[in-house]
């Protein structure tokens, strides 16, 4: 039942017309933190100008999946989310203090889907183990062409 409730929450959660990308990410983080007991700190740095709705939607889903992965798989004791939006550019970073990159399961498609979402909007997705402990997932959108439209990860065979 808990998984069904979470699935419904994930399907229903979206960005409202009057809600910023950062506010939507904060709401998901708050919900996941309450449900999991893991502290999730969200830092927002947003300008009033908005990204295109379809771009915000993809960035939101990438952030949601990264936070979900950290909660479900990282065995983290803390998660840090940073959302910077200076339309038409944006950067969202999700960092946890968990176990780092793990061997991907054959039934797991989260990282692949995040890469596809990033590619759709011309953003760059980076997944890397942290020097001390944990994992960082970062998606960067640069209107100036800094986002190459490619996504990087570790051989595409591992997922957090």
DOFI-633014 format. One record per residue (C-alpha): y, x, z; residue number from 1. Coordinates in nm, 4 decimals, always signed. Layout:
<node><c2>Y</c2><c1>X</c1><c3>Z</c3><guke>NUM</guke></node>
...
***
This chain:
<node><c2>+0.0000</c2><c1>+0.0000</c1><c3>+0.0000</c3><guke>1</guke></node>
<node><c2>+0.2412</c2><c1>+0.2821</c1><c3>+0.0801</c3><guke>2</guke></node>
<node><c2>+0.1912</c2><c1>+0.4327</c1><c3>-0.2645</c3><guke>3</guke></node>
<node><c2>+0.2496</c2><c1>+0.0953</c1><c3>-0.4300</c3><guke>4</guke></node>
<node><c2>+0.5694</c2><c1>+0.0459</c1><c3>-0.2299</c3><guke>5</guke></node>
<node><c2>+0.6855</c2><c1>+0.3949</c1><c3>-0.3289</c3><guke>6</guke></node>
<node><c2>+0.6086</c2><c1>+0.3252</c1><c3>-0.6952</c3><guke>7</guke></node>
<node><c2>+0.8088</c2><c1>+0.0033</c1><c3>-0.6848</c3><guke>8</guke></node>
<node><c2>+1.0970</c2><c1>+0.1863</c1><c3>-0.5139</c3><guke>9</guke></node>
<node><c2>+1.0873</c2><c1>+0.4534</c1><c3>-0.7839</c3><guke>10</guke></node>
<node><c2>+1.0948</c2><c1>+0.1937</c1><c3>-1.0602</c3><guke>11</guke></node>
<node><c2>+1.3767</c2><c1>-0.0048</c1><c3>-0.9019</c3><guke>12</guke></node>
<node><c2>+1.5949</c2><c1>+0.2905</c1><c3>-0.8141</c3><guke>13</guke></node>
<node><c2>+1.8573</c2><c1>+0.3551</c1><c3>-1.0755</c3><guke>14</guke></node>
<node><c2>+2.2224</c2><c1>+0.4400</c1><c3>-1.1004</c3><guke>15</guke></node>
<node><c2>+2.4563</c2><c1>+0.1456</c1><c3>-1.0659</c3><guke>16</guke></node>
<node><c2>+2.7689</c2><c1>+0.1122</c1><c3>-1.2777</c3><guke>17</guke></node>
<node><c2>+2.9934</c2><c1>+0.1792</c1><c3>-0.9795</c3><guke>18</guke></node>
<node><c2>+2.7706</c2><c1>+0.4421</c1><c3>-0.8210</c3><guke>19</guke></node>
<node><c2>+2.8013</c2><c1>+0.8094</c1><c3>-0.9036</c3><guke>20</guke></node>
<node><c2>+2.5036</c2><c1>+1.0282</c1><c3>-0.9913</c3><guke>21</guke></node>
<node><c2>+2.5436</c2><c1>+1.2060</c1><c3>-0.6580</c3><guke>22</guke></node>
<node><c2>+2.5506</c2><c1>+0.8776</c1><c3>-0.4659</c3><guke>23</guke></node>
<node><c2>+2.2299</c2><c1>+0.7637</c1><c3>-0.6383</c3><guke>24</guke></node>
<node><c2>+2.0574</c2><c1>+1.0953</c1><c3>-0.5618</c3><guke>25</guke></node>
<node><c2>+2.1788</c2><c1>+1.0724</c1><c3>-0.2005</c3><guke>26</guke></node>
<node><c2>+2.0295</c2><c1>+0.7243</c1><c3>-0.1655</c3><guke>27</guke></node>
<node><c2>+1.6890</c2><c1>+0.8431</c1><c3>-0.2919</c3><guke>28</guke></node>
<node><c2>+1.7017</c2><c1>+1.1489</c1><c3>-0.0657</c3><guke>29</guke></node>
<node><c2>+1.7879</c2><c1>+0.9327</c1><c3>+0.2354</c3><guke>30</guke></node>
<node><c2>+1.4992</c2><c1>+0.6952</c1><c3>+0.1598</c3><guke>31</guke></node>
<node><c2>+1.2491</c2><c1>+0.9790</c1><c3>+0.1098</c3><guke>32</guke></node>
<node><c2>+1.3701</c2><c1>+1.1575</c1><c3>+0.4218</c3><guke>33</guke></node>
<node><c2>+1.3266</c2><c1>+0.8428</c1><c3>+0.6317</c3><guke>34</guke></node>
<node><c2>+0.9815</c2><c1>+0.7752</c1><c3>+0.4831</c3><guke>35</guke></node>
<node><c2>+0.8542</c2><c1>+1.1332</c1><c3>+0.5188</c3><guke>36</guke></node>
<node><c2>+1.0349</c2><c1>+1.2583</c1><c3>+0.8282</c3><guke>37</guke></node>
<node><c2>+1.1429</c2><c1>+1.5690</c1><c3>+0.6352</c3><guke>38</guke></node>
<node><c2>+1.5143</c2><c1>+1.6464</c1><c3>+0.6622</c3><guke>39</guke></node>
<node><c2>+1.6775</c2><c1>+1.6347</c1><c3>+0.3179</c3><guke>40</guke></node>
<node><c2>+2.0340</c2><c1>+1.7660</c1><c3>+0.3028</c3><guke>41</guke></node>
<node><c2>+2.2413</c2><c1>+1.6612</c1><c3>+0.0021</c3><guke>42</guke></node>
<node><c2>+2.5618</c2><c1>+1.8399</c1><c3>-0.0930</c3><guke>43</guke></node>
<node><c2>+2.7805</c2><c1>+1.6741</c1><c3>-0.3548</c3><guke>44</guke></node>
<node><c2>+3.0524</c2><c1>+1.8310</c1><c3>-0.5654</c3><guke>45</guke></node>
<node><c2>+3.1568</c2><c1>+1.5677</c1><c3>-0.8171</c3><guke>46</guke></node>
<node><c2>+3.4653</c2><c1>+1.4927</c1><c3>-1.0204</c3><guke>47</guke></node>
<node><c2>+3.5546</c2><c1>+1.1257</c1><c3>-1.0870</c3><guke>48</guke></node>
<node><c2>+3.4777</c2><c1>+1.1563</c1><c3>-1.4611</c3><guke>49</guke></node>
<node><c2>+3.1278</c2><c1>+1.0288</c1><c3>-1.5386</c3><guke>50</guke></node>
<node><c2>+2.8570</c2><c1>+1.1616</c1><c3>-1.7649</c3><guke>51</guke></node>
<node><c2>+2.7157</c2><c1>+0.9359</c1><c3>-2.0339</c3><guke>52</guke></node>
<node><c2>+2.4879</c2><c1>+0.6732</c1><c3>-1.8716</c3><guke>53</guke></node>
<node><c2>+2.1746</c2><c1>+0.7958</c1><c3>-2.0512</c3><guke>54</guke></node>
<node><c2>+2.2464</c2><c1>+1.1545</c1><c3>-1.9375</c3><guke>55</guke></node>
<node><c2>+2.2998</c2><c1>+1.0432</c1><c3>-1.5777</c3><guke>56</guke></node>
<node><c2>+1.9743</c2><c1>+0.8473</c1><c3>-1.5915</c3><guke>57</guke></node>
<node><c2>+1.7719</c2><c1>+1.1501</c1><c3>-1.7066</c3><guke>58</guke></node>
<node><c2>+1.9352</c2><c1>+1.3825</c1><c3>-1.4515</c3><guke>59</guke></node>
<node><c2>+1.8705</c2><c1>+1.1261</c1><c3>-1.1795</c3><guke>60</guke></node>
<node><c2>+1.5008</c2><c1>+1.0984</c1><c3>-1.2709</c3><guke>61</guke></node>
<node><c2>+1.4636</c2><c1>+1.4782</c1><c3>-1.2808</c3><guke>62</guke></node>
<node><c2>+1.6203</c2><c1>+1.5076</c1><c3>-0.9343</c3><guke>63</guke></node>
<node><c2>+1.4084</c2><c1>+1.2199</c1><c3>-0.8035</c3><guke>64</guke></node>
<node><c2>+1.0875</c2><c1>+1.3825</c1><c3>-0.9301</c3><guke>65</guke></node>
<node><c2>+1.1835</c2><c1>+1.7234</c1><c3>-0.7872</c3><guke>66</guke></node>
<node><c2>+1.2558</c2><c1>+1.5728</c1><c3>-0.4441</c3><guke>67</guke></node>
<node><c2>+0.9364</c2><c1>+1.3643</c1><c3>-0.4585</c3><guke>68</guke></node>
<node><c2>+0.7329</c2><c1>+1.6746</c1><c3>-0.5454</c3><guke>69</guke></node>
<node><c2>+0.8833</c2><c1>+1.8682</c1><c3>-0.2557</c3><guke>70</guke></node>
<node><c2>+0.8047</c2><c1>+1.5835</c1><c3>-0.0148</c3><guke>71</guke></node>
<node><c2>+0.4498</c2><c1>+1.5259</c1><c3>-0.1425</c3><guke>72</guke></node>
<node><c2>+0.3226</c2><c1>+1.8741</c1><c3>-0.2248</c3><guke>73</guke></node>
<node><c2>+0.5350</c2><c1>+2.1518</c1><c3>-0.0707</c3><guke>74</guke></node>
<node><c2>+0.4488</c2><c1>+2.1086</c1><c3>+0.2962</c3><guke>75</guke></node>
<node><c2>+0.8204</c2><c1>+2.1720</c1><c3>+0.3451</c3><guke>76</guke></node>
<node><c2>+1.0069</c2><c1>+2.1410</c1><c3>+0.6722</c3><guke>77</guke></node>
<node><c2>+1.3438</c2><c1>+2.1060</c1><c3>+0.4965</c3><guke>78</guke></node>
<node><c2>+1.4738</c2><c1>+2.0212</c1><c3>+0.1497</c3><guke>79</guke></node>
<node><c2>+1.8192</c2><c1>+2.1031</c1><c3>+0.0192</c3><guke>80</guke></node>
<node><c2>+1.9733</c2><c1>+1.9178</c1><c3>-0.2776</c3><guke>81</guke></node>
<node><c2>+2.2946</c2><c1>+2.0209</c1><c3>-0.4485</c3><guke>82</guke></node>
<node><c2>+2.4564</c2><c1>+1.8014</c1><c3>-0.7124</c3><guke>83</guke></node>
<node><c2>+2.7560</c2><c1>+1.9337</c1><c3>-0.9052</c3><guke>84</guke></node>
<node><c2>+2.9092</c2><c1>+1.7155</c1><c3>-1.1753</c3><guke>85</guke></node>
<node><c2>+3.2101</c2><c1>+1.8248</c1><c3>-1.3777</c3><guke>86</guke></node>
<node><c2>+3.1600</c2><c1>+1.6010</c1><c3>-1.6793</c3><guke>87</guke></node>
<node><c2>+3.0438</c2><c1>+1.6834</c1><c3>-1.9365</c3><guke>88</guke></node>
<node><c2>+2.8681</c2><c1>+1.9609</c1><c3>-1.7371</c3><guke>89</guke></node>
<node><c2>+2.6312</c2><c1>+1.9182</c1><c3>-1.4434</c3><guke>90</guke></node>
<node><c2>+2.3933</c2><c1>+2.1147</c1><c3>-1.2225</c3><guke>91</guke></node>
<node><c2>+2.1365</c2><c1>+1.9738</c1><c3>-0.9817</c3><guke>92</guke></node>
<node><c2>+1.9316</c2><c1>+2.2043</c1><c3>-0.7625</c3><guke>93</guke></node>
<node><c2>+1.6475</c2><c1>+2.1045</c1><c3>-0.5302</c3><guke>94</guke></node>
<node><c2>+1.5261</c2><c1>+2.3771</c1><c3>-0.2944</c3><guke>95</guke></node>
<node><c2>+1.2497</c2><c1>+2.3513</c1><c3>-0.0364</c3><guke>96</guke></node>
<node><c2>+1.1048</c2><c1>+2.5886</c1><c3>+0.2229</c3><guke>97</guke></node>
<node><c2>+0.7452</c2><c1>+2.4966</c1><c3>+0.1463</c3><guke>98</guke></node>
<node><c2>+0.4464</c2><c1>+2.6765</c1><c3>-0.0003</c3><guke>99</guke></node>
<node><c2>+0.5974</c2><c1>+2.7528</c1><c3>-0.3417</c3><guke>100</guke></node>
<node><c2>+0.4350</c2><c1>+2.7119</c1><c3>-0.6803</c3><guke>101</guke></node>
<node><c2>+0.0810</c2><c1>+2.5771</c1><c3>-0.6730</c3><guke>102</guke></node>
<node><c2>-0.1839</c2><c1>+2.5499</c1><c3>-0.9409</c3><guke>103</guke></node>
<node><c2>-0.1233</c2><c1>+2.2296</c1><c3>-1.1333</c3><guke>104</guke></node>
<node><c2>-0.3681</c2><c1>+1.9426</c1><c3>-1.1165</c3><guke>105</guke></node>
<node><c2>-0.5072</c2><c1>+1.8160</c1><c3>-1.4457</c3><guke>106</guke></node>
<node><c2>-0.3847</c2><c1>+1.4634</c1><c3>-1.3614</c3><guke>107</guke></node>
<node><c2>-0.0325</c2><c1>+1.5789</c1><c3>-1.2773</c3><guke>108</guke></node>
<node><c2>+0.2434</c2><c1>+1.5394</c1><c3>-1.5335</c3><guke>109</guke></node>
<node><c2>+0.5610</c2><c1>+1.5599</c1><c3>-1.3221</c3><guke>110</guke></node>
<node><c2>+0.6777</c2><c1>+1.9035</c1><c3>-1.4337</c3><guke>111</guke></node>
<node><c2>+0.6019</c2><c1>+1.8263</c1><c3>-1.7985</c3><guke>112</guke></node>
<node><c2>+0.8000</c2><c1>+1.5024</c1><c3>-1.7761</c3><guke>113</guke></node>
<node><c2>+1.0935</c2><c1>+1.6798</c1><c3>-1.6086</c3><guke>114</guke></node>
<node><c2>+1.0937</c2><c1>+1.9322</c1><c3>-1.8956</c3><guke>115</guke></node>
<node><c2>+1.0891</c2><c1>+1.6531</c1><c3>-2.1536</c3><guke>116</guke></node>
<node><c2>+1.3750</c2><c1>+1.4728</c1><c3>-1.9797</c3><guke>117</guke></node>
<node><c2>+1.5814</c2><c1>+1.7927</c1><c3>-1.9709</c3><guke>118</guke></node>
<node><c2>+1.5120</c2><c1>+1.8562</c1><c3>-2.3402</c3><guke>119</guke></node>
<node><c2>+1.6204</c2><c1>+1.5023</c1><c3>-2.4299</c3><guke>120</guke></node>
<node><c2>+1.9707</c2><c1>+1.5661</c1><c3>-2.2968</c3><guke>121</guke></node>
<node><c2>+1.9995</c2><c1>+1.9321</c1><c3>-2.3994</c3><guke>122</guke></node>
<node><c2>+1.9733</c2><c1>+2.0619</c1><c3>-2.0429</c3><guke>123</guke></node>
<node><c2>+1.7852</c2><c1>+2.3635</c1><c3>-1.9120</c3><guke>124</guke></node>
<node><c2>+1.5212</c2><c1>+2.3186</c1><c3>-1.6422</c3><guke>125</guke></node>
<node><c2>+1.4240</c2><c1>+2.6166</c1><c3>-1.4318</c3><guke>126</guke></node>
<node><c2>+1.1437</c2><c1>+2.6224</c1><c3>-1.1740</c3><guke>127</guke></node>
<node><c2>+1.1074</c2><c1>+2.9343</c1><c3>-0.9629</c3><guke>128</guke></node>
<node><c2>+0.9517</c2><c1>+3.0534</c1><c3>-0.6403</c3><guke>129</guke></node>
<node><c2>+1.2098</c2><c1>+3.1608</c1><c3>-0.3832</c3><guke>130</guke></node>
<node><c2>+1.2115</c2><c1>+3.5177</c1><c3>-0.2547</c3><guke>131</guke></node>
<node><c2>+1.1352</c2><c1>+3.4180</c1><c3>+0.1028</c3><guke>132</guke></node>
<node><c2>+0.9465</c2><c1>+3.0904</c1><c3>+0.0799</c3><guke>133</guke></node>
<node><c2>+0.9483</c2><c1>+2.7655</c1><c3>-0.1109</c3><guke>134</guke></node>
<node><c2>+1.0556</c2><c1>+2.6578</c1><c3>-0.4549</c3><guke>135</guke></node>
<node><c2>+1.3775</c2><c1>+2.5845</c1><c3>-0.6413</c3><guke>136</guke></node>
<node><c2>+1.4026</c2><c1>+2.3364</c1><c3>-0.9270</c3><guke>137</guke></node>
<node><c2>+1.7303</c2><c1>+2.3473</c1><c3>-1.1140</c3><guke>138</guke></node>
<node><c2>+1.8556</c2><c1>+2.1461</c1><c3>-1.4095</c3><guke>139</guke></node>
<node><c2>+2.1740</c2><c1>+2.2611</c1><c3>-1.5816</c3><guke>140</guke></node>
<node><c2>+2.3661</c2><c1>+2.0694</c1><c3>-1.8454</c3><guke>141</guke></node>
<node><c2>+2.6441</c2><c1>+2.2518</c1><c3>-2.0264</c3><guke>142</guke></node>
<node><c2>+2.8370</c2><c1>+2.0749</c1><c3>-2.2987</c3><guke>143</guke></node>
<node><c2>+2.9632</c2><c1>+2.4132</c1><c3>-2.4149</c3><guke>144</guke></node>
<node><c2>+2.6131</c2><c1>+2.4983</c1><c3>-2.5353</c3><guke>145</guke></node>
<node><c2>+2.5016</c2><c1>+2.6828</c1><c3>-2.2204</c3><guke>146</guke></node>
<node><c2>+2.2098</c2><c1>+2.4422</c1><c3>-2.1870</c3><guke>147</guke></node>
<node><c2>+1.9816</c2><c1>+2.5590</c1><c3>-2.4638</c3><guke>148</guke></node>
<node><c2>+1.7690</c2><c1>+2.2505</c1><c3>-2.4648</c3><guke>149</guke></node>
<node><c2>+1.4745</c2><c1>+2.4597</c1><c3>-2.3559</c3><guke>150</guke></node>
<node><c2>+1.2938</c2><c1>+2.4266</c1><c3>-2.0293</c3><guke>151</guke></node>
<node><c2>+1.1391</c2><c1>+2.7115</c1><c3>-1.8391</c3><guke>152</guke></node>
<node><c2>+0.8693</c2><c1>+2.7282</c1><c3>-1.5786</c3><guke>153</guke></node>
<node><c2>+0.5790</c2><c1>+2.9501</c1><c3>-1.4923</c3><guke>154</guke></node>
<node><c2>+0.3473</c2><c1>+2.9210</c1><c3>-1.7934</c3><guke>155</guke></node>
<node><c2>+0.3638</c2><c1>+2.5439</c1><c3>-1.7721</c3><guke>156</guke></node>
<node><c2>+0.0299</c2><c1>+2.5544</c1><c3>-1.5887</c3><guke>157</guke></node>
<node><c2>+0.1547</c2><c1>+2.5251</c1><c3>-1.2357</c3><guke>158</guke></node>
<node><c2>+0.3180</c2><c1>+2.2394</c1><c3>-1.0604</c3><guke>159</guke></node>
<node><c2>+0.4695</c2><c1>+2.1997</c1><c3>-0.7202</c3><guke>160</guke></node>
***
